[in-house]
Amino acid sequence: MNAYTESRAVRFGDRVVGDGQPCFITYEAGPTHDSLESAKALVAMAAESGADAVKFQIFDAERLVADKKQQFSYDILIDRESGETRTVEESLFEILRRRQLKESEWLELKKFSDSLDMAFFATIGFEEDLDLLVKMNCDSVKIASADVNHLPLIRQAAQTGMCIQLDTGNASLGEIETAVDTIRTEGSERIIIHQCPSGYPARLPSINLRIIETLRQMFPFPIAYSDHTPGSDMDIAAMVLGANLVEKTITFDRCTPSVEHIFSLEPAEAKSFIQQLRDVETAMGGSRRILHPEELSKRNNIRRSAFLRKGAEKGTRLADLEIEFRRPGSGVQPDLFEQWSDARLVRALDAGSMIRQEDVWNA
């Protein structure tokens, strides 16, 4: 696939994700809730923090996991102060079963999210889950990394008209291209491609943030980063490298002995996380150097102007003056003095005088 140069932007509800827009921040609550009540509380936490969207996971564990004894390995936090962790194994079926809600509960949760002006979407496992998202009037659906080659499901998702968020953990670039082509063949250009490192938490060598730059070169769509690490360092770096969307998991307690809590944001951190990203975003500025009046004023305070070492008569050429360059720079600065070397003084000036532009003929 050739590199694209078009402006990347996708509408997501009443928001826009893409270049030239504030980084879109999604808080992931799918792995860290265990009931409708806790799910609502996490939505409220996301809304209070200032996030743009909240995400869940809609899986039928009984249907999805054929081997109920299949084990899944992840780390949990044992002691908050020491940072002691332990690796545990648990049935994947049980992990997914904890996240299940009834259809009526999903509908209630979506209504609650709408009341808080929180964009709501979910990762899905089957076509029926897509039907539920359509019923809930969701504007986006996420395809899990494990399903990047599930072309029938991707095709069905594209046919809904929803914005497709494509996780790409453990996928080759060729598989990503195939998935994107499948979506586009269905007439959809509403695509967001996620770099999603594997691991719970992800290990540094697996994060590979520079793939964000590669994905930006390959595709004309917004690129996102789904984080599986503690803190904000990787998220800030991803945004600086061009990620248009950042997804971060939230929890009430990182010491909860279940998958993904260990690297999630707690309530006290959720708001500051967003502020950190916004501060860096502001500090990044733009690709053009624009000097504001305040900066110009401060700049002149530390730059230099030409000052006369000896008095000079009216009509004297600047090139013939005995001068030295001193602060401040509110007079004729060194570069202009050289350009105007043949210009002449319009009045006599005493020794120690700053040469100003109005003192120079033809300036």
C-alpha positions in Angstrom: 0.0 0.0 0.0 1.4 3.4 -0.9 1.8 6.2 1.6 -1.1 8.6 1.9 -0.9 12.4 2.4 -4.5 13.2 2.9 -5.7 14.9 6.1 -6.7 12.1 8.5 -10.0 12.7 10.3 -13.0 10.6 11.3 -16.2 11.9 12.9 -17.2 10.1 16.1 -20.6 11.2 17.2 -20.4 15.0 17.7 -16.6 14.9 18.0 -13.8 14.6 15.4 -10.8 12.3 15.8 -7.8 13.2 13.7 -5.0 15.6 12.9 -5.6 19.1 13.9 -8.0 18.0 16.7 -7.3 17.5 20.4 -6.2 14.0 21.2 -9.3 11.9 21.8 -9.2 10.2 25.2 -11.1 7.0 25.8 -11.3 5.4 29.2 -11.6 1.6 29.0 -13.9 0.1 31.7 -14.5 -3.3 30.1 -12.1 -5.4 32.1 -12.5 -3.6 35.4 -16.2 -3.8 36.1 -18.1 -6.8 37.5 -21.8 -5.5 37.5 -24.1 -2.9 36.1 -23.5 -0.8 39.3 -19.7 -0.9 39.0 -19.9 -0.2 35.3 -22.1 2.9 35.9 -19.6 4.1 38.6 -16.7 3.8 36.1 -18.7 5.7 33.5 -19.3 8.5 36.0 -15.6 8.4 36.9 -14.7 8.8 33.2 -17.1 11.7 32.8 -15.9 13.5 35.9 -12.3 13.2 34.7 -13.1 14.9 31.3 -12.6 11.9 29.0 -14.2 11.9 25.6 -15.5 8.3 25.6 -15.9 5.2 27.7 -15.4 1.7 26.3 -16.7 -1.7 27.4 -16.4 -5.3 26.1 -19.4 -7.3 25.0 -18.6 -11.0 24.9 -20.7 -14.2 25.4 -18.1 -16.2 27.3 -20.0 -19.4 27.0 -20.2 -19.1 23.3 -16.7 -17.6 22.7 -14.5 -19.9 24.7 -14.7 -23.5 23.6 -12.1 -24.7 26.1 -13.4 -23.7 29.5 -10.1 -24.8 31.1 -8.0 -22.6 28.9 -5.7 -20.6 31.2 -4.8 -16.9 31.0 -1.7 -15.4 32.7 -1.5 -11.9 34.0 0.1 -9.8 36.9 -1.6 -8.5 40.0 -0.4 -5.8 42.4 0.2 -7.3 45.9 1.5 -4.2 47.8 1.0 -0.7 46.6 3.9 0.8 48.6 6.6 -1.7 47.6 5.2 -2.4 44.2 5.3 -6.1 44.8 3.5 -8.1 42.1 2.6 -11.7 41.4 1.8 -13.5 38.2 -1.4 -15.5 38.3 -3.2 -17.8 36.0 -7.0 -18.0 35.7 -9.6 -19.5 33.4 -10.2 -17.2 30.4 -13.8 -18.3 30.5 -14.1 -17.0 34.1 -12.4 -13.7 33.2 -14.8 -13.0 30.4 -17.8 -14.2 32.3 -17.3 -11.5 35.0 -17.7 -8.8 32.4 -21.0 -10.0 31.0 -24.2 -8.0 31.4 -27.7 -8.7 30.2 -29.0 -6.9 27.1 -31.3 -4.8 29.3 -28.3 -3.8 31.5 -26.3 -2.8 28.5 -29.2 -0.6 27.3 -29.4 1.0 30.7 -25.7 1.6 30.8 -25.7 3.2 27.4 -28.6 5.5 28.4 -26.6 6.4 31.6 -23.6 7.3 29.5 -25.7 9.4 27.2 -27.0 11.4 30.2 -23.4 12.3 31.0 -22.5 13.2 27.4 -20.1 10.3 27.3 -19.5 8.7 23.9 -20.0 4.9 24.4 -18.6 2.0 22.4 -17.5 -1.6 22.9 -15.4 -4.4 21.7 -17.6 -7.2 20.4 -17.4 -10.9 19.7 -20.3 -11.9 17.5 -22.7 -10.5 15.0 -25.5 -10.4 17.6 -23.2 -8.0 19.6 -23.1 -5.7 16.6 -26.9 -5.8 16.5 -26.9 -4.7 20.1 -24.6 -1.8 19.5 -26.8 -0.7 16.6 -29.9 -1.0 18.9 -28.0 1.2 21.4 -27.3 3.7 18.7 -23.6 3.5 19.2 -21.4 5.3 16.7 -18.3 3.1 16.9 -17.4 -0.5 17.4 -14.0 -2.0 18.3 -12.5 -5.1 16.8 -10.2 -6.9 19.2 -6.6 -7.7 18.3 -7.4 -11.4 18.4 -10.0 -10.8 15.6 -7.9 -8.8 13.2 -8.1 -11.7 10.8 -11.8 -12.4 11.5 -12.7 -10.9 8.2 -16.4 -12.0 8.3 -16.9 -10.1 11.6 -15.0 -7.1 10.3 -17.0 -7.1 7.1 -20.3 -7.2 9.1 -19.1 -4.4 11.4 -18.3 -2.2 8.3 -21.7 -2.8 6.9 -23.3 -1.2 10.0 -21.8 2.2 9.1 -20.3 2.6 12.5 -16.7 3.9 12.9 -14.5 0.8 13.1 -11.7 0.9 15.6 -9.2 -1.9 14.8 -6.8 -3.2 17.4 -3.6 -4.6 15.9 -1.7 -6.3 18.7 0.3 -9.3 17.4 -0.8 -8.6 13.8 1.5 -8.3 10.9 1.4 -5.2 8.7 0.0 -7.4 5.9 -2.9 -8.5 8.2 -3.7 -4.9 9.1 -3.7 -4.0 5.4 -6.1 -6.9 4.7 -8.5 -5.9 7.5 -8.5 -2.2 6.4 -9.1 -3.2 2.7 -12.0 -5.4 3.9 -13.6 -2.4 5.6 -13.1 -0.1 2.7 -14.5 -2.7 0.2 -17.8 -2.3 2.2 -17.7 1.4 1.4 -16.6 2.5 4.8 -13.8 5.1 5.4 -14.6 5.5 9.1 -11.5 3.7 10.4 -9.3 4.2 13.4 -6.2 1.9 13.7 -4.9 1.1 17.2 -1.3 0.2 18.1 -2.1 -2.2 21.0 0.9 -3.8 22.8 0.4 -7.3 24.1 0.9 -8.2 27.7 -0.9 -7.5 31.0 1.0 -5.3 31.7 2.9 -4.8 28.4 6.7 -5.1 28.7 8.8 -2.3 27.3 10.3 -4.2 24.4 6.8 -5.1 23.2 5.4 -1.5 23.1 7.1 -0.4 19.9 5.7 3.1 19.8 7.5 3.9 16.6 5.0 1.7 14.7 2.6 4.7 15.2 4.8 6.6 12.7 4.7 3.6 10.3 0.9 3.3 10.5 0.6 7.0 9.8 2.7 6.6 6.7 0.7 3.6 5.5 -2.9 4.7 6.1 -4.9 7.9 5.7 -6.8 7.2 8.9 -6.5 8.3 12.6 -4.0 6.2 14.5 -4.6 5.4 18.1 -2.6 3.9 21.0 -4.3 1.4 23.5 -2.1 1.4 26.6 -1.3 -1.5 28.8 1.3 0.1 31.0 1.1 2.0 34.3 1.3 5.8 34.4 1.2 8.3 31.6 4.7 8.1 30.0 3.8 5.8 27.1 0.6 7.7 26.4 2.4 11.1 26.2 5.1 9.6 24.0 2.4 8.0 21.7 0.6 11.3 21.4 3.8 13.1 20.5 4.6 10.5 17.9 1.2 11.3 16.3 -1.5 9.2 18.0 -4.8 10.9 17.5 -6.6 8.8 20.2 -5.4 7.3 23.4 -7.2 4.5 25.3 -6.4 3.9 28.9 -8.0 1.5 31.4 -9.5 2.8 34.6 -10.3 1.1 38.0 -11.3 1.9 41.5 -8.4 0.0 43.0 -5.2 -1.2 41.2 -4.8 -3.9 43.9 -8.0 -5.7 42.7 -6.8 -9.3 42.0 -8.0 -9.4 38.4 -6.7 -8.8 35.0 -5.7 -5.2 33.9 -6.3 -3.5 37.2 -2.5 -3.4 37.9 -1.8 -0.8 35.2 -5.1 1.1 35.3 -5.8 4.6 36.5 -7.5 5.1 39.9 -10.1 7.9 40.5 -7.5 10.3 41.9 -5.3 9.8 38.8 -7.9 9.9 36.0 -8.3 13.6 35.9 -4.6 14.4 36.3 -3.8 12.0 33.5 -6.0 14.0 31.0 -4.5 17.2 32.3 -1.0 15.9 31.6 -1.9 15.0 28.1 -3.6 18.4 27.5 -0.6 20.3 28.9 1.9 18.4 26.7 -0.5 18.9 23.7 -0.5 22.7 24.4 3.3 22.8 24.8 3.8 20.9 21.5 2.3 23.9 19.6 2.4 23.7 15.8 4.9 23.0 13.1 5.3 26.8 12.3 7.2 29.2 14.5 4.8 32.0 15.4 6.1 34.8 17.7 3.5 36.5 19.8 3.7 40.2 20.8 4.6 39.2 24.4 7.5 37.0 23.1 8.7 39.8 20.8 8.7 42.3 23.7 10.7 39.9 25.9 13.0 39.1 23.1 14.0 42.7 22.6 14.8 43.0 26.3 17.7 40.6 25.8 18.8 41.5 22.3 21.2 44.3 21.5 21.1 47.7 19.8 23.8 50.0 18.4 25.0 52.7 20.9 27.4 55.5 20.0 30.8 55.4 21.7 31.5 59.0 20.4 29.1 61.7 19.5 28.2 62.1 15.8 27.0 64.9 13.5 23.8 64.9 11.4 24.5 63.2 8.0 27.2 60.8 9.2 27.1 57.4 7.6 26.4 54.5 9.9 29.4 52.7 8.6 31.6 55.6 9.9 30.2 55.7 13.4 32.1 54.3 16.4 29.5 52.1 18.1 29.1 49.1 20.3 26.1 46.7 20.7 24.4 46.8 24.1 21.1 45.8 25.6 18.2 46.4 25.2 17.3 45.6 21.6 14.7 48.4 21.1 16.9 50.4 18.8 18.8 49.5 15.5 19.8 45.8 16.1 23.1 44.4 14.7 21.6 42.8 11.6 19.8 46.0 10.6 22.9 48.1 11.3 24.8 46.1 8.8 22.1 46.3 6.2 21.8 50.1 6.7 25.6 50.8 6.7 25.2 53.4 3.9 22.3 55.2 5.6 22.9 58.5 7.4 21.9 60.1 10.7 19.0 62.6 10.4 20.2 64.4 13.6 23.2 64.8 15.8 23.5 62.3 18.6 25.6 62.4 21.8 28.0 59.7 23.0 26.1 56.9 24.7 23.0 57.4 22.7 21.0 54.4 21.4 20.5 54.6 17.6 16.8 54.2 16.9 15.2 53.7 13.5 13.8 57.2 13.5 17.4 58.5 13.8 18.4 57.0 10.4 17.6 58.5 7.0 16.1 56.0 4.5 15.6 53.4 7.3 
